[in-house]
Amino acid sequence: MRLEAVKPYQTTRDVLNSRVPLKRRLLDILACPIDKHYPLELLVFEEKDEITEGLLLCPECNRWYPISDEIPQMLPDDLREAKEDLAWLERWKTRVPERVLTQGKPFRLA
């Protein structure tokens, strides 16, 4: 029997950004990575077999996490990319609640 080495993830970002499609039943186990609040609010913008585009919102700390291409992007603030998050907010601003656009963390449009 031959054992193969397992490649470690390159960064914490890779681990946290692993591609796990968001099924509604997974919402039962998701909590805000910052304050651990549970449950998160879900806004679905597009849905097929999975939630393809949407938003997870922590009502406790007002942090928002985009769901893009079926993947919830639940990274801590220091690992998030402002340019990507702001572009995502701009794309969906007509569907995103006003409180996220003006008061959301870590980034907002207003």
C-alpha positions in Angstrom: 0.0 0.0 0.0 1.3 3.4 -1.0 0.5 6.5 1.1 0.3 9.8 -0.7 1.0 13.1 1.0 -1.9 15.4 1.4 -1.3 18.9 0.3 -2.0 21.4 3.0 -4.1 24.4 2.3 -2.0 27.3 1.2 -3.6 29.9 3.5 -6.4 30.3 6.1 -8.3 32.1 3.3 -8.3 28.9 1.2 -9.7 26.9 4.1 -12.4 29.4 4.9 -13.2 29.9 1.3 -13.6 26.2 0.4 -16.2 25.5 -2.2 -19.2 24.2 -0.3 -22.5 24.9 -2.1 -25.1 26.5 0.2 -28.1 24.3 0.8 -30.9 25.7 2.9 -30.4 22.9 5.4 -26.9 24.1 6.1 -28.3 27.3 7.5 -29.1 25.4 10.6 -25.4 25.2 11.5 -24.1 28.6 10.3 -23.2 31.3 12.8 -21.5 34.6 12.4 -17.7 34.0 12.5 -17.2 37.3 14.4 -19.7 37.2 17.3 -21.0 33.6 16.9 -24.6 34.9 16.7 -27.1 32.3 15.4 -29.2 32.1 13.3 -28.2 34.4 10.5 -30.8 36.1 8.2 -30.9 34.8 4.7 -31.8 36.8 1.6 -32.0 34.8 -1.6 -31.4 36.7 -4.9 -31.1 33.6 -7.2 -31.9 30.0 -6.6 -31.7 26.8 -8.6 -31.0 23.5 -6.9 -28.9 25.5 -4.5 -28.9 29.1 -3.4 -26.7 30.6 -6.1 -26.7 34.3 -5.2 -27.8 35.9 -1.9 -26.8 37.4 1.4 -26.3 36.2 4.9 -26.7 38.9 7.5 -25.9 38.8 11.2 -28.6 40.9 13.0 -26.4 41.2 16.1 -23.3 42.9 14.7 -24.7 43.9 11.3 -22.0 42.0 9.3 -23.0 40.7 5.9 -21.6 37.8 4.0 -22.2 37.4 0.2 -23.3 34.1 -1.3 -21.8 34.0 -4.8 -21.9 31.1 -7.2 -23.5 29.0 -4.5 -20.6 29.7 -2.1 -21.1 31.6 1.2 -18.1 33.9 1.7 -17.9 33.8 5.5 -14.5 35.3 6.0 -13.4 37.4 9.0 -13.0 41.1 8.3 -9.2 40.9 7.9 -9.4 38.3 5.2 -12.1 40.0 3.1 -11.2 42.0 0.0 -12.9 45.4 0.0 -12.8 45.7 -3.8 -14.5 42.4 -4.3 -17.1 43.0 -1.6 -17.9 46.5 -2.8 -18.3 45.3 -6.4 -20.7 42.6 -5.1 -22.7 45.2 -3.1 -22.9 47.4 -6.2 -24.1 44.6 -8.3 -26.9 43.6 -5.9 -27.7 47.0 -4.4 -31.3 47.0 -5.5 -31.9 43.7 -3.6 -29.7 44.4 -0.5 -31.4 45.9 2.5 -30.8 49.6 3.0 -29.2 49.0 6.5 -26.5 46.9 4.9 -25.8 49.5 2.2 -25.5 52.3 4.8 -24.4 50.6 8.0 -23.2 47.1 7.1 -19.8 45.8 8.2 -17.1 45.6 7.2 -17.9 47.5 4.0 -20.8 49.7 2.9 -21.6 51.8 -0.2 -22.9 54.9 1.6 
